[in-house]
Amino acid sequence: MNRLLYIFFIAIIGTSCIQGQNKTEEKNMQYNKLTPEEERVIVHKGTEAPYTGEYVNNKKKGIYVCRRCNTPLYNSSDKFDSHCGWPSFDDEIEGAVTRVPDPDGMRTEIICSNCKAHLGHVFLNEGFTAKNTRHCVNSISLKFIAEENKMIKRAYFASGCFWGTEYYFMKAKGVSHTVVGFMGGHVENPSYEQVCQKNTGHLETTEVEYDTARTSYEELIRLFFETHDFTQTNGQGPDIGPQYLSCIFYTTNEEKEIAEKYIKILEGKGYKVATMLKPASTFWKAEDYHQQYYEHKGTKPYCHVYKQIF
């Protein structure tokens, strides 16, 4: 009997030590600092609004990692468009994602296996891909690490409301990614509301990433001039204000020379070009709900129309 009591006592001590060790390891694990909104989703299992996330339409090659602990979760090759309003993946990096029955008794929650961060939910047998699996993930739960590609370059264009500017560039041949934001002003990290006050010096600008193996800066310049009224001096269409002016932000002397070349061509055709040329400065990304705006709305720009000139 004494021997049985001794074994039982040792077992209790061992279990307590393991539990204590696990709690200590969890407490000591260093996580990235989260914003209140990130914490609402990642820690308290909230959900971001559909079509507002940063990665809904991200088509770059790379890896998606956990925003809380940086653990690799998904490969870009497994991402697909399910038209649900959130990034969708039909597979995960092996062992990176854990499935947990949701408290609602109907769905299956997915969490980071390393830090238990809430990612979203997984759905099966919907027929979207051959794997019949859809990881529906909140963008805010992820961070994206792009695969380096030396053939990719960035260009910056302002031609009125950045929703319309982006609409045409994101559909152009050789363009791999677009982001809307602000450039040219004196206010750091401005909000859309600040820029709308017309005193930040910023212009609504679109960052265009393009594959030089598939298109050229000259082709982008032509598209820029053919999709807005570059003769208007006070804005673009009904959008009046300094943030809507026409401008090409060049990053190299070569880009500046190409832009000057096409301005001269247009002047030769009788146009009075109002487009400004300025060296690129810091590009400040706009809020997520502005990104790929017309793609989400399913509508077309009201102040940008394509008109062939060249």
N, C-alpha and C positions, 0 to 999 in steps of 0.2 A: 504493500500500500504506500509506504514512504517513497519507494522508487517511482510509482505512478504520479504521486504528488509532485515530486521533483521534476519529472518530465513535463508535466502540465505547467509548472511554474516557469520553466525555461522557455516553453513555447510562448507563454504570455509575454515574457520579457522580449523575446525575439520579435514578435509581432509589433509590439509597442515601439521598438527601436526602428523597425522598417518604416512604420507609419510616420514616426518623428522625422526620419531621414527624408522621406518623400515631401513632407511639409516644409522642411528646411530647404530642400532643393528648389521647390516651387517658389518659396519666398525669395531665394537668392537669385533666381533666374532673371536676367536683365531684359526687359522689354522696351521697345521703342515708346517714346512719349506720345500719347494720343490726344487729339483735339476732342472737345466735348461731343461733336457729331460722330467722330470715329469711335469713341467709347460707347456711344448710344447703340451703334450697330454691332461692334466687335465684342464688347463685354456684356451688354444688356440685351443682345440678340434682336436688335431692331432691323428695319429694312429701309434702304434708301428708295426714293421715288423712282419709278421706271423712267428710262431714257434720260436720266440726269447724271449717271455715272461717267467717270472719265474714260473708262475702257470699253464702253458698249460697242463702239465702232472702231476700236483700235485694231489695225491689221498688220502692225509691225511684227517682225520675227523677234522672238526673245523668250524670256521666262517670267512667269508671274509668281511673286513670292508673298508670304504673309506679311501684312503691314505691321503686325504686332511684334513678330520675332524674326522676320527675314527668311523663314524656311521656304525653299522652293516648293511650289504647289502644283503648277500647271505649265505645260509647254504651249507656246502659241500655235503649234501645229495641231493641237487638239481643240482649238477654239473654233466655233462656228456661229452663224447668225440664226438665231431661233425666233427673231422678231418678238421677243418677250419683254424687252426693255432693260435686260440685265446681261452681262457677259455670260456666255454659255460654253461649256466644255464637255466633250463626250468621254474624257478620260482624265485621270490625275497622275502625278508622279507617284510611283509605287510607294505605299506606306505613308504618304504625306497627308492624306485626308481621312478622317474617321467619320463614319455614319452613325447617327444617334436618333432613336425614335423621338419625334417631335412631341411636345406636351399636348398638341391638339389631337393626337391620336390618329392623324391621317397622313401627315407628311414625314419625310426623313430629313433631319437636319444634317448638315455637313460642317465639321469643325477642323481646324488645324490640329493634326495629331501631336504636334510639339507643344503648343501653348494653349490649346483649346479655344482659340479665337473663333467666333461665329463667322462662317463664310456665307451660308445661304441654305439651299435645299437641293436635294437630288431627286430627279424624276426618271422613271424607267418606261420603256416600251411605248414611246411617243412617235417613233419612226423618223426622227429628224436625221439620224445618221445610222450607219450600219451597226454601230455599237449599242443603239437603242438606249442611250444614257444621256441625261442632260444635267450637268452641274450648273445650277442657276446661282450665280455668285454676285454679291455686292461688290462693285468696283472699289468702294471705300475700304473693303477688307483686304485689298491687294495692293502691291506695288509692282510696277513693270520694269524689268531690266532688258533694254533693247540689245539685240545682237548687233555688233559693230559691222557696218557695211561701208567700205570706203567709196563706193559708187553713189552713196546717198549724199545729197547736198540740200541746204535750206535756202529759201528765198522769202522775201517779205514784201507784201503788197497791201496798200490801203486804197480802197476805191469806194468809199461810202460805208454803209452798214455792213459789218463783217459777216453777217449771216449770208448775204447775197454774194459777196466776194468768195467766201469759202465754197458756196454751192457749186460754182463752176470749176474751181480748182480741184476739188475733191473728186470730181468726175473725169478729170483730164488724164490722158494717157501718160503713164510713167510716174504719176503722183502716188506716193505710197502712204502719205499721211498729211493731215492738215490740222492746225490748231488756230483758234481765234483769240486775239488778245489786244494789247495796247503797246504803242511804241512812239517815241519821239518827244515825250514830255518830261517834266521835272519831278513828278510825284512817283515815289517808289511803291510798287505793288498796289496800283490803284484799283478801286472797285468800279463796276459799271456805273453805279450811281454817281461816283465822283467824276468820272469822265463826262457824263451827261450834263454836268454843271458847267462845262465848256471853259474851265480855267486851269486844267492840268497840263495843257500843251500836248496831250496824247492824241493820236489818231487810232481809230479802230483798224486793226491790222490783222492780216492772215499770214501765218507761218506755213510755208509750203515745203514739204520734204519730197524730193523727186529723185528718181533713179537716172543718173546720167547715161546709163546704158540704153535707156528707153526713150528719153526725151532730152530737151536742151533748155537752157535758160532763155534762148531766143524764142522758143515755142511758148514758154510761159509769159514772156513779155507781150507777144502777140495776143494771147488769150486775155491778158490784163486789159489791153486797150480795146479789145473787141467786146468786152462784157460790161462796160460802163461808159458814162459820158465824161470823157477826160477834158472836155472844154468848160465844164461847169466850175465856177470859181467859189461858190458859197456852200457847197455840200454835194449831195448826190440825189437827184430826183427830188422827192418831197422832204428828204432828210436834210435839214439846213443846220449848219453849225461847223465849227472848226474841227471837230472830231471826225467829220465825214469827208474831209478833203482828199483829193487824189494825190497819191505819193508812192514812189518806188524807193524803198530803203535798200541801198546796195551794200554788199558785204566786201566787195573787191573792186579794184579799178576796172577790171574786165567787165563786170556787171554794169558799172556806171557807163562805160563806153558803149555797151550794147543798148542800154536804155536811151542814151543820147542819139544813137544811130536811128532808132525807131521814132523818136520825137522829130528828128529832121525829116524822116520819110513822111510822117503825118503832116508836118508843116508844108512839105512839098505838095501834098494833096489838098492844101487849102485850109487845114484845120488850125485853130488857135489853141494850142495845147496848154492846159492849166496844170498839168501834172508836175509835182515837185520831185526833185531828186535829192535825197538826204542819205548820209551814211547811217547804216543800221546801228542802233544802240540796244540797250537792254529790252528784250521782249518780255512783257508781263502777260501771262496767260489769264484769260477771262474766266469767270465762274463756269462751272461744269454745264449748267443748263444752256449756255450759249453755244456749246460745241455741237457741230453738225446739226444745227437748229432745224433747217428745212428738211433734212433727212428724217428727223424724228416727227416733224409735223406732217410730212407727206404732202407739202405744198411747194410752190415755186416763189422765187424772189419777186417783190413788188417794185423794186427800183433798179434791178439789173436785168438786162436783156442781151442775148448774144446777137451781134451784128457783124458779119464778115467785112473786114476792111482790107486786109492784106492778100 
